[in-house]
Amino acid sequence: MPDAPLEVDVYDTTLRDGTQREGISLACSDKLRIARRLDALGVAYIEGGWPGSNPKDAEFFARARDVAWSAELTAFGATRRAGSDVGDDPSLRALLDSGARVCTLFGKSWDLHVREVLRVRPDENLRMIEESVIFLRAAGRRVIYDAEHFFDGWEADAGYALETARAAVRGGAEVIVLCDTNGGALPWRLEEIVRAAGARLEHPLGIHAHDDGGCAVANTLAAVRAGARHVQGTINGYGERCGNANLCAVVPDLELKLGLRCLPDGALRELTDVAHFVAEVANLPPDEHMPYVGRSAFAHKGGVHVAAMRRSPRSYQHVEPALVGNRSRAVVSELSGRANILTKAEEHGVALDHGADRELVERVKQHEARGFSFEAAEASTELLLRRRAAGYRAPFRLVEYRVMTGRRDSGQEFAEAVIKLAVGEQVVHTAAEGNGPVSALDAALRKALAPAFPEVASIQLVDYKVRILDGRDGTSATTRVLIDSSDGARRWSTVGASPNILEASWLALADGIEYGLAMKSAAQARAALS
């Protein structure tokens, strides 16, 4: 059965406006990867860039010609320069040369920009807009017109702001996109303006909102309430200054809250994956607290909340996480109750003895009082549960360790760790050197385990973070150590805490190795049964 028609057109400008965020620089190949992922998501328009502004964007459109796109790939550019002929304008020529079937033009709506930035007469600005749109339409291009600074322009001179939009309509623009370019509009006022502009223009409207006032998503929704059916934004809200309207919030709000279809059937479930994919390609950490798609968007920490969630998931979740490709999680911390422990045990498939949940709640609270943070270390949390479950046998047990560090007469520094472990029925006693005390401990641990567990070689320490919890205690302050480990296929985090930084490091390090070995053993057992 074919999809029902879409009611709102989603116009993604991640590859143009999104790349104006500080810290983002995408290679042409990166832009193509993101564009393909957006195309698979089902957005209506993908703005590839401004081909008249830099060689990379021109290359993008040249390479994009060899791809079959479902979305409309759009090229962005400015109206003609003041006093020039449209046929000679390099920006307009670059739009045609891009080969894009849809061109998005921006022009000035605010008389302040006309007078002080363009420094042209108001009537010349109107001609620049109309003639530029006519030129592109005559060349067979569809045109979307971005009315830059429209809301500031309306507040300064509503009549003139409308005239700039009418110039684009006369030229043949199919959608007039009202832009809150400075990002300072408030939702209730923006909605009034969109509604008034729509009544006077009687032409399809869109919205392009920036987030300088923290209202970009709300402003976009307000514009849709007022009649706009074309929404522009970026994945993860990337953009200049404070960013653009975040499509990862706008799209689910439109579909799940306002009941307006803007993606094909089932596509909304891909949203979390798309958000993380774009962040990865942009080399930025995903925002874990982002609405809908953040890892913490449906994470529950308070014991009362988790207890209620176990009875009714709707009690503390505004939507079902799976609708946007996310999932619900219970977080274990000093705020936990029995429900957190039981939920986490179920999540990891750990069968706890009767009464173990109460004991573990107290153990978590005691550990966190000493400086541990289990919510930041899922692997240590899982080990805490497994060690209390019947039948779990740790792959090793520490008997003792010693670490020596120093400097020789030659000035060379050294670190040596001596370790004694119980591995099965055998006690292993060995030593190793490293380029620091933690490195030496790690080397000695692996050396002791390698004969019984050769797979330990595949487990690598990939990150090591140290935090002093109360600097007022000086060198006797409690230190928290977080270690990220990986076996190449997955990554996990463990925690240790102690006034002794080496002991804190050992606790996190040993948990990381134990977890890796335990997971490999479980995987091998499952493979043997299949």
Secondary structure, 3 states (H helix, E strand, C coil): CCCCCCCCEEEECCCCCHHHCCCCCCCHHHHHHHHHHHHHHCCCEEEEECCCCCHHHHHHHHHHCCCCCCCEEEEEEECCCCCCCHHHCHHHHHHHHCCCCEEEEEEECCHHHHHHHHCCCHHHHHHHHHHHHHHHHHCCCEEEEEEECHHHHHHHHHHHHHHHHHHHHHHCCCEEEEEECCCCCCHHHHHHHHHHHHHHHCCCEEEEEECCCCCHHHHHHHHHHCCCCEEEEEHHHCCCCCCECEHHHHHHHHHHHCCCCCCCCCHHHHHHHHHHHHHHHCCCCCCCCCCCCCCCCCEECCHHHHHHHHHCHHHHCCCCHHHHCCCCEECCCCCCCHHHHHHHHHHCCCCCCCCHHHHHHHHHHHHHHCCCCHHHCHHHHHHHHHHHCCCCCCCCEEEEEEEEEEECCCCCEEEEEEEEEEECCEEEEEEEEECCHHHHHHHHHHHHHCCCCHHHHHCEEEEEEEEECCHHHHHHCCEEEEEEEECCCCEEEEEEEECCHHHHHHHHHHHHHHHHHHHHHHHHHHHHHC
